[in-house]
């Protein structure tokens, strides 16, 4: 949901400060922090906190939306600067690296957003769209197959995202990406057998 009107510059700064501080605290697994303390730690008043984010879940939603927007922006940047197949691989491996580096955020957001299925579904749609764009560009360039849907790739990504607490997450998730990429590439042509030379 977007704001009815643009925020004033000072209000925007306060909102951004609250989101940045929340992201930092979530990354450090500060799940049980008193909600009012977010205001003090961000350097704003309690009234300002509740004006922008009436609940902890509303603040978590804002962090989630910013995380998602950053991922989508990265996909578009990669697509504009790299060959399509390299952009796709870089995005998928970058997603794994991001989840590995920010497990605290993933853990906290998963807990706080558990009841916000509408927001999570909206986020999944946005992510699926950039995946679809990456696939379409690579298929048009002829570097991957054109018969695999974005939904199929998203199923693999959702499994990766849900496994952020797995002990060997980084290595295993990278292997899943390797399998996905291998499945997307055109199968190698079969070697034709030659008749045995006459004796």
C-alpha positions in Angstrom: 0.0 0.0 0.0 1.4 3.4 -0.9 1.0 6.7 1.0 -1.9 8.9 0.1 0.5 11.8 -0.5 4.3 12.2 -0.5 6.0 12.6 2.8 7.7 15.9 3.7 11.5 15.6 3.7 11.8 15.5 7.5 9.0 12.9 7.8 10.7 10.8 5.0 14.1 11.0 6.9 12.4 9.9 10.1 10.7 7.0 8.4 13.9 5.9 6.7 15.8 6.1 10.0 13.2 3.8 11.6 13.4 1.3 8.8 17.2 1.4 8.8 17.4 0.9 12.5 14.8 -1.9 12.4 16.8 -3.7 9.7 20.0 -3.5 11.8 18.2 -4.8 14.9 16.5 -7.6 13.0 19.8 -8.6 11.5 21.1 -9.0 15.1 18.1 -11.1 16.1 16.7 -8.4 18.4 13.2 -10.0 18.1 12.0 -9.2 21.7 13.1 -5.6 21.9 10.4 -3.3 23.3 8.6 -1.7 20.4 9.0 1.8 21.8 12.8 1.3 21.9 12.9 1.4 18.1 12.1 5.1 18.3 14.8 5.9 20.8 17.4 3.8 19.0 16.5 5.5 15.7 16.7 8.9 17.2 13.1 9.9 16.8 10.1 10.4 19.1 7.7 7.6 20.1 4.9 9.6 18.5 6.8 9.6 15.2 7.3 5.8 15.4 3.5 5.1 15.9 2.6 7.7 13.3 4.6 5.8 10.6 4.3 2.2 12.1 1.5 1.6 14.5 2.7 -2.0 15.2 5.9 -4.1 15.1 4.4 -6.0 12.2 3.9 -2.8 10.2 7.6 -1.9 10.7 8.6 -5.5 9.7 6.5 -5.1 6.6 8.3 -1.9 5.6 11.7 -3.7 6.1 10.4 -6.6 4.0 9.3 -4.3 1.2 12.7 -2.5 1.1 14.5 -5.8 1.1 12.4 -7.0 -1.8 12.7 -3.7 -3.7 16.5 -3.9 -3.4 16.5 -7.5 -4.9 14.2 -6.5 -7.8 16.3 -3.4 -8.5 19.4 -5.6 -8.5 17.8 -7.9 -11.1 17.0 -5.0 -13.4 20.5 -3.6 -13.0 22.1 -7.0 -13.9 19.8 -7.4 -16.9 20.9 -3.9 -18.1 24.6 -4.5 -17.7 25.3 -8.2 -18.3 24.5 -10.8 -21.0 21.1 -12.3 -20.2 22.3 -15.7 -19.0 25.0 -14.2 -16.9 22.4 -11.8 -15.3 20.2 -14.7 -14.5 23.0 -16.7 -12.8 24.3 -13.7 -11.0 20.9 -12.9 -9.6 20.2 -16.4 -8.4 23.6 -16.8 -6.8 23.3 -13.3 -5.3 20.0 -14.2 -3.7 21.7 -17.1 -2.0 24.6 -14.9 -0.8 22.2 -12.3 0.5 20.1 -14.8 2.5 23.3 -16.3 3.9 24.7 -12.9 4.9 21.4 -11.7 6.4 20.0 -14.8 8.2 18.9 -12.7 11.2 16.7 -10.5 9.0 15.2 -13.5 7.2 14.5 -15.2 10.6 12.9 -12.2 12.2 10.9 -11.3 9.1 9.6 -14.8 8.8 8.4 -14.7 12.4 6.9 -11.2 12.3 5.3 -11.7 8.9 3.8 -15.1 9.5 0.3 -13.7 9.6 0.7 -11.3 6.6 0.1 -13.8 3.9 -1.2 -11.0 1.6 2.0 -9.0 1.8 4.1 -12.2 1.3 2.1 -13.1 -1.7 2.5 -9.6 -3.2 6.2 -9.9 -2.6 6.4 -13.3 -4.3 4.6 -11.8 -7.3 7.1 -9.0 -7.6 10.0 -11.4 -7.4 8.4 -13.8 -9.9 8.1 -10.9 -12.3 11.8 -10.1 -12.3 12.6 -13.8 -12.6 10.2 -14.0 -15.6 12.0 -11.0 -17.1 15.4 -12.6 -16.6 14.2 -15.9 -18.1 12.6 -14.2 -21.1 15.7 -12.2 -21.9 18.0 -15.3 -21.7 15.5 -17.4 -23.8 15.3 -14.6 -26.4 19.1 -14.6 -26.6 19.0 -18.3 -27.1 21.1 -19.2 -24.1 18.5 -21.1 -22.1 15.4 -23.1 -23.0 12.1 -21.3 -23.5 9.8 -24.0 -22.1 10.5 -23.5 -18.4 8.2 -21.1 -16.6 9.1 -18.5 -14.0 6.7 -20.3 -11.6 8.9 -23.4 -11.8 12.0 -21.4 -11.0 10.2 -19.7 -8.1 9.4 -23.1 -6.5 13.1 -23.7 -6.3 13.7 -20.2 -4.9 11.0 -20.6 -2.3 12.6 -23.8 -1.1 15.9 -22.0 -0.8 14.3 -19.0 1.0 12.6 -21.4 3.5 15.9 -23.2 4.3 17.9 -20.2 5.5 18.5 -21.9 8.9 19.8 -25.1 7.3 23.3 -25.9 8.7 25.0 -26.1 5.3 22.7 -23.5 3.7 25.2 -21.7 1.5 26.8 -24.8 -0.1 23.5 -26.7 -0.5 21.6 -23.6 -1.8 24.4 -22.9 -4.3 24.1 -26.5 -5.5 20.3 -26.0 -6.0 21.1 -23.0 -8.1 23.6 -25.0 -10.1 20.9 -27.7 -10.8 18.4 -25.0 -11.8 20.8 -23.4 -14.2 21.8 -26.8 -15.7 18.1 -27.6 -16.2 17.5 -24.3 -18.0 20.4 -24.6 -20.4 19.8 -26.3 -23.8 20.6 -30.0 -23.6 23.9 -30.9 -25.3 23.3 -32.6 -28.7 23.7 -36.3 -28.7 26.7 -37.7 -30.3 25.8 -39.8 -33.3 27.4 -43.2 -33.4 29.5 -43.9 -36.4 29.5 -47.3 -38.1 32.5 -49.4 -37.3 35.2 -49.3 -40.0 35.2 -52.4 -42.3 37.9 -54.8 -41.4 
